[in-house]
Amino acid sequence: MRIIYLIDFNCPYSYIGLERIKKAAERLNLDIEWEMRSFELEPSAGKRQTISTTDRYVDKYELSPEDASKKIAEIERIALDDSLKINYKDMLLTSSKDALRLTKFAQNMHPEITLNLVEEIFHANLVENENIADIKVLTKIAISCGLEEYEAKKILENNYYNIEIYLDKEEALTNGITATPCFIVYRNEERLIIPGVFSAEEFEIALKDLSNGDLAGKTFV
């Protein structure tokens, strides 16, 4: 079985959803080929940490500071239910492009470490609140996951994989995918699209049904 996961590192639901579908696959003892695809949510974000999550929610969703704080706290609570101790309220928005470029490189050249790299970047951004637009931060993470320092720096210090990042999003939009996360599950010639975050139990049911041929070609909503 192959699972394509479309994510952005600034999206806490991408982190939560990936954790849940992993748990579902593990419970079913499925042999999964994981493939990361990028969906950059904040292309205008810069490399310097300048705006808090609360301020961004106030502007983006036209919320009061109090309502924005409540929404963020609820996301943190949901993550904690999956043992993800995210600190979303203190995350300062930065560009995810370099992190996405690095993981696209890993997916193409070192697919066996990509899932771990993705998880470590999520942890750095959403738990440790490190600046994932900082090349030094990303290089450190890459080395810890098994990439060579020269490989990481070569990608990060140049414009490699910019086109791939663009094409990933364009393909997703063409297929009606407008948000993260989204999971596209393949079993032989059968395909199941799962947009958004479901519980681990719901993911498990969907994967099990696809394994049995009950959900071929459908979208799980």
VOGU-3710 file (C-alpha; in Angstrom, 3 decimals, decimal comma):
1> mriiylidfn> 0,000/0,000/0,000  1,210/3,503/-0,816  0,188/6,644/1,064  0,850/10,070/-0,388  0,598/12,751/2,271  0,228/16,426/1,354  1,425/18,653/4,166  2,746/22,030/5,190  5,006/22,468/8,190  3,065/25,485/9,432
11> cpysyigler> -0,118/23,419/9,648  -0,653/21,686/13,013  -3,388/19,540/11,516  -0,848/18,145/9,054  1,228/16,978/12,027  -1,795/15,561/13,836  -3,221/13,863/10,749  0,077/12,257/9,809  0,495/10,919/13,336  -3,004/9,440/13,304
21> ikkaaerlnl> -2,790/7,717/9,932  0,593/6,289/10,944  -1,002/4,835/14,071  -3,813/3,353/12,003  -1,367/1,706/9,603  0,679/0,325/12,498  -2,407/-1,148/14,184  -3,280/-2,957/10,954  0,336/-4,044/10,499  0,327/-2,669/6,957
31> diewemrsfe> 3,446/-2,415/4,841  3,307/1,226/3,725  5,316/3,096/1,142  5,133/6,729/2,286  5,455/9,605/-0,166  5,584/13,248/0,893  4,155/16,002/-1,290  4,180/19,665/-0,404  1,382/22,201/-0,174  2,816/25,554/0,862
41> lepsagkrqt> 0,103/27,428/2,755  1,879/30,720/3,424  3,977/31,523/0,335  4,275/35,171/1,351  5,813/34,363/4,754  9,396/35,490/5,182  12,420/33,930/6,820  12,274/36,099/9,933  9,876/35,309/12,754  7,679/38,392/12,953
51> isttdryvdk> 4,047/37,482/13,656  2,570/35,299/16,375  0,018/32,593/15,723  -2,580/34,553/17,675  -2,076/37,700/15,593  -2,211/35,672/12,383  -5,516/34,070/13,436  -6,935/37,481/14,289  -6,069/38,768/10,811  -6,735/35,632/8,773
61> yelspedask> -10,016/34,546/10,341  -11,207/37,979/11,540  -11,355/36,837/15,157  -10,976/38,729/18,384  -7,716/38,022/20,266  -9,740/36,091/22,838  -11,465/33,904/20,259  -8,172/33,365/18,433  -6,543/32,207/21,677  -9,418/29,792/22,315
71> kiaeierial> -9,135/28,316/18,820  -5,378/27,848/19,204  -5,783/26,286/22,642  -8,295/23,820/21,195  -5,814/22,778/18,501  -3,158/22,227/21,173  -5,600/20,102/23,173  -6,438/17,976/20,138  -2,740/17,418/19,490  -2,154/16,469/23,114
81> ddslkinykd> -4,758/13,717/22,768  -2,301/12,157/20,314  0,670/12,751/22,647  1,880/15,674/20,532  2,817/18,433/22,958  2,694/21,262/20,470  3,185/24,866/21,525  1,218/26,424/18,714  0,418/29,671/20,500  4,118/30,595/20,698
91> mlltsskdal> 5,004/29,549/17,150  6,065/32,525/15,060  5,170/32,199/11,403  8,023/31,814/8,936  8,313/30,465/5,413  8,089/26,697/5,105  9,498/26,673/1,561  13,076/25,675/2,455  11,851/22,906/4,754  9,581/21,630/2,001
101> rltkfaqnmh> 12,411/21,790/-0,548  14,655/19,793/1,774  12,049/17,094/2,290  11,315/16,897/-1,448  15,015/16,263/-1,998  14,977/13,562/0,671  11,857/11,999/-0,846  13,555/11,772/-4,234  17,015/10,717/-3,112  16,616/9,179/0,361
111> peitlnlvee> 12,956/8,078/0,702  13,780/5,757/3,603  14,488/8,712/5,923  11,899/11,175/4,655  9,087/10,377/7,083  11,445/10,780/10,030  12,751/14,062/8,590  9,200/15,347/8,190  8,356/14,483/11,784  11,513/16,142/13,109
121> ifhanlvene> 10,787/19,361/11,226  7,238/19,385/12,569  8,622/18,889/16,082  11,143/21,694/15,661  8,497/24,123/14,428  5,424/23,247/16,458  6,927/21,895/19,673  10,307/23,603/20,046  9,268/26,740/18,112  12,531/26,877/16,213
131> niadikvltk> 12,793/28,923/13,033  12,439/26,368/10,228  13,343/29,040/7,685  16,838/29,132/9,202  19,269/27,069/7,136  21,319/26,221/10,241  18,251/24,785/11,977  17,267/22,717/8,947  20,817/21,474/8,392  21,025/20,309/11,994
141> iaiscgleey> 17,760/18,406/11,636  18,846/16,906/8,318  22,100/15,606/9,794  20,250/14,091/12,768  18,043/12,172/10,321  20,940/10,761/8,315  21,556/13,260/5,531  25,084/14,432/4,877  25,775/18,042/5,802  27,007/18,888/2,304
151> eakkilenny> 23,804/17,477/0,776  21,542/19,546/2,995  23,524/22,750/2,479  23,638/22,258/-1,281  19,848/22,101/-1,419  19,180/24,824/1,127  21,711/27,356/-0,099  20,459/27,168/-3,691  17,090/27,079/-5,403  16,824/23,347/-5,926
161> ynieiyldke> 13,309/21,867/-5,802  11,513/25,216/-6,051  9,761/23,997/-9,187  8,801/20,705/-7,530  7,212/22,617/-4,634  5,215/24,704/-7,094  4,133/21,702/-9,162  3,028/19,723/-6,094  0,605/22,477/-5,146  -0,598/23,065/-8,693
171> ealtngitat> -1,348/19,372/-9,136  -3,214/19,302/-5,836  -5,322/22,331/-6,765  -6,081/20,807/-10,172  -7,416/17,733/-8,348  -9,593/19,823/-6,053  -7,312/19,690/-3,013  -7,267/23,127/-1,398  -6,013/22,522/2,145  -3,735/20,390/4,254
181> pcfivyrnee> -3,480/17,675/5,225  -4,713/15,353/2,519  -3,916/11,663/2,193  -4,127/9,701/-1,049  -3,999/5,966/-0,464  -3,251/3,488/-3,229  -3,684/-0,267/-3,172  -2,828/-1,804/-6,527  -5,052/0,152/-8,965  -7,461/1,281/-6,262
191> rliipgvfsa> -7,335/4,777/-4,770  -8,842/6,464/-1,735  -8,606/10,215/-1,057  -8,852/11,258/2,592  -8,968/15,061/2,985  -8,407/16,519/6,436  -7,949/15,068/9,886  -9,938/12,093/11,105  -9,490/10,034/14,234  -6,980/7,183/14,196
201> eefeialkdl> -9,935/4,812/14,441  -11,581/6,329/11,357  -8,320/6,184/9,440  -8,018/2,548/10,479  -11,500/1,731/9,161  -10,746/3,455/5,849  -7,427/1,659/5,378  -8,957/-1,668/6,324  -11,872/-1,195/3,923  -9,503/-0,263/1,102
211> sngdlagktf> -7,443/-3,363/1,838  -10,641/-5,354/1,436  -11,568/-3,528/-1,775  -14,615/-1,806/-0,307  -13,700/1,847/-0,944  -12,005/1,823/-4,332  -11,937/5,179/-6,129  -13,905/7,011/-3,443  -13,235/10,069/-1,326  -13,460/9,596/2,423
221> v> -15,368/12,534/3,969
//
